[in-house]
Amino acid sequence: MPASEPMPGCARSSRSPLRLGDIVPFTTVDWPGRLAAVAFCVGCPWRCPYCQNHLLWSPDAATSTLDDLLALMRERQGLLDGVVFSGGEPLMQEALPDAIAQVRSLGFEVALHTGGADPARLEAILPQLSWVGFDVKAPWDAYERITGVPGSGDAARESLRLVLASGVAMEARTTWHPALLSTAEVERLARDIAQEGVRSWAVQAYRHVGTDGSLPRETVYPSDVPEGVAGLFESYEFRRA
């Protein structure tokens, strides 16, 4: 989908304000090595069934604004390192670049959680980011099975390449439900992203709590990860809820 065309969950008006579903004032886990606040942006063009933030898919889920975030960060100057823009999919909001600039003007660093749904918007903000947590959902040709959107794998691959080329610190992470990805596909994905240049990868075991309940209550374990894939990366982690 061309970047110039509206995507589901994305408002194109230049007057559109930043729409946040929640603001978490303190986290130690959403940005490795940093103390941060998390701003959860509403809107997402993809419909991944394991999403634990599915209530944020709709733009109507907004309950907070950029003013709320900036007020919080002014109170946290000297106490926090930065802000993580998460979602939903933050790239779906045209107001994101301005929000990032205003957060940085207060002396904070900025990180982004993204699936890479809009490569053009990602490329525009990469110089302002200190870290990216990039959701790699499947082998590129299997993305539609996860997202429900044709062509989503092409967008994600282009976005990943942009992050890697930028030199911004990043971590790739993959949520694994056995009904969505086979062991062979997880191995293929790992080898693909390692070849692209990813050096840090986390496998996240599916957890049922917080999802829309459409997937079976199954999960995976460290022993399910294909032998040898951990060695493809400088940093590898298996995460459980």
C-alpha positions in Angstrom: 0.0 0.0 0.0 1.6 3.3 -1.0 2.6 5.5 1.9 0.5 8.4 0.4 -2.8 6.5 0.8 -4.6 6.3 4.1 -4.3 3.0 6.0 -6.8 1.5 8.3 -6.5 3.1 11.8 -4.6 6.1 10.4 -5.9 9.6 10.2 -4.1 11.7 7.5 -5.3 15.2 8.5 -2.4 17.5 9.4 -4.4 18.7 12.3 -4.9 15.2 13.8 -3.7 15.2 17.4 -1.7 12.4 18.9 -4.2 9.8 20.3 -3.1 7.7 23.2 -4.9 4.8 24.8 -2.8 4.8 28.0 0.4 6.2 29.5 2.5 4.1 31.8 4.6 6.4 33.9 7.4 4.0 34.6 8.9 0.8 33.1 12.1 -1.0 33.3 11.3 -3.7 30.7 10.0 -2.0 27.6 13.4 -0.4 26.7 16.4 -2.5 27.8 18.8 -0.6 30.0 16.6 2.5 30.3 14.0 3.8 32.7 11.1 5.1 30.7 7.5 6.0 30.4 5.4 4.2 27.7 2.8 6.0 25.5 0.4 3.6 23.9 -0.8 4.9 20.6 -4.2 3.8 19.3 -4.8 2.5 15.8 -3.3 -0.5 13.9 -3.8 -1.7 10.4 -3.0 -5.3 11.3 -5.1 -7.9 13.3 -2.6 -10.3 14.9 -4.6 -12.7 17.0 -2.1 -12.9 19.8 -2.1 -9.1 20.3 -2.4 -8.2 24.0 -3.2 -4.6 23.1 -6.1 -5.4 20.7 -8.3 -2.9 22.5 -6.1 -0.2 21.0 -6.8 -1.2 17.4 -9.6 1.4 17.1 -8.7 5.1 17.1 -11.8 5.5 19.3 -9.9 3.9 22.1 -8.0 7.1 22.8 -8.2 8.4 26.4 -5.1 10.6 26.6 -3.2 13.2 24.6 0.2 14.5 23.9 -0.4 17.3 26.5 -0.9 14.6 29.1 2.3 12.9 28.1 4.3 16.1 28.1 2.9 17.1 31.5 4.1 13.8 32.9 7.5 14.0 31.4 8.1 17.5 32.8 7.5 16.0 36.2 10.0 13.2 35.5 12.9 15.3 34.2 16.0 13.9 35.9 14.2 10.7 36.9 13.5 9.0 33.6 15.7 8.4 30.5 13.0 8.6 27.9 9.7 7.6 26.4 8.7 4.5 24.5 6.0 5.0 21.8 4.2 1.7 21.6 0.7 0.6 20.4 -1.3 -0.4 18.6 1.0 0.8 15.8 2.6 4.2 16.5 3.4 4.7 12.8 -0.3 5.0 12.0 -0.4 8.5 13.6 0.7 11.5 11.5 1.2 13.4 14.7 4.0 11.1 15.9 7.0 13.0 14.5 5.9 16.2 16.3 5.3 14.2 19.5 8.8 12.8 19.3 10.3 16.2 18.7 8.5 17.7 21.7 9.6 14.8 24.0 13.2 15.2 22.8 13.0 19.0 23.5 12.5 18.2 27.1 15.8 16.3 27.2 14.5 12.8 26.9 15.5 10.0 24.5 12.8 8.2 22.4 12.3 4.6 21.6 9.7 2.9 19.3 7.8 -0.4 19.4 6.7 -1.2 15.8 5.8 -3.9 13.4 7.0 -1.7 10.5 3.6 -1.2 8.8 4.5 2.1 7.2 8.2 2.1 6.0 8.0 5.8 4.8 6.9 7.1 8.1 9.5 4.9 9.9 12.3 6.2 7.7 11.3 9.8 8.5 11.6 9.4 12.3 14.6 7.0 12.5 17.1 9.8 13.0 15.2 10.9 16.2 15.2 7.4 17.8 17.6 5.9 20.2 16.2 2.3 20.1 13.6 0.2 18.2 11.8 -2.9 19.4 10.8 -4.5 16.0 8.1 -7.2 15.9 9.1 -9.8 13.3 5.9 -11.9 13.1 6.7 -14.6 10.6 8.7 -15.5 7.5 7.9 -12.7 5.0 5.7 -14.8 2.8 3.6 -16.0 5.8 2.8 -12.5 7.2 -0.8 -12.4 6.0 -1.5 -15.5 8.1 -0.7 -13.4 11.2 -1.7 -9.9 10.2 -4.7 -10.7 8.0 -3.4 -8.1 5.5 -1.9 -8.9 2.1 1.5 -7.4 1.4 2.2 -6.8 5.1 5.4 -9.0 4.9 6.8 -6.7 2.2 6.3 -3.6 4.3 7.8 -5.3 7.4 10.9 -6.4 5.5 11.4 -3.0 4.0 11.0 -1.4 7.5 13.5 -3.9 9.1 16.0 -3.1 6.5 15.6 0.7 7.1 16.2 0.2 10.8 19.3 -1.9 10.3 20.7 0.5 7.7 20.1 3.5 10.1 22.4 2.0 12.8 19.8 2.7 15.5 20.1 0.2 18.3 17.3 -2.4 17.9 15.9 -5.7 19.0 13.8 -8.0 16.9 11.2 -10.0 18.7 8.8 -12.8 17.6 5.7 -14.0 19.4 5.3 -17.7 18.8 2.0 -19.6 18.9 2.3 -23.2 17.7 -1.0 -22.8 15.7 0.4 -19.9 13.7 4.1 -20.8 13.2 5.6 -24.2 12.7 9.0 -25.0 14.2 10.4 -25.1 10.6 9.0 -21.6 10.0 10.6 -20.3 13.2 14.0 -21.6 12.0 13.5 -20.1 8.6 12.6 -16.8 10.1 15.6 -16.8 12.4 18.0 -17.5 9.5 16.3 -14.9 7.3 16.6 -12.0 9.8 20.1 -13.1 10.8 21.1 -12.9 7.2 19.5 -9.4 7.0 21.8 -8.3 9.8 19.7 -8.7 13.0 22.0 -9.2 15.9 19.5 -9.3 18.8 16.5 -11.6 18.7 13.9 -12.6 21.4 11.4 -15.4 21.1 8.3 -14.5 23.1 6.1 -17.4 24.2 2.4 -16.8 23.5 0.3 -16.0 26.5 -3.4 -16.1 26.4 -4.2 -13.5 29.1 -5.1 -10.2 27.5 -5.8 -11.4 24.0 -9.1 -11.6 22.2 -9.3 -15.3 23.0 -9.4 -16.5 19.4 -6.3 -18.8 19.7 -6.1 -22.1 21.6 -4.6 -22.0 25.0 -1.3 -23.4 23.8 2.2 -22.1 24.2 5.8 -23.0 23.5 8.9 -23.7 25.6 12.6 -23.2 25.3 13.0 -26.8 24.2 10.8 -26.1 21.2 13.2 -23.5 19.7 15.1 -25.2 16.8 18.6 -26.2 17.7 21.3 -23.8 16.6 19.2 -20.7 15.9 20.3 -19.0 19.1 23.9 -19.1 17.9 22.9 -17.0 14.9 22.7 -13.9 17.1 24.9 -11.9 19.4 22.1 -11.7 21.8 19.2 -14.2 22.1 16.5 -14.6 24.7 13.5 -16.8 25.2 10.8 -14.9 27.1 7.9 -16.3 29.0 5.1 -14.3 30.6 
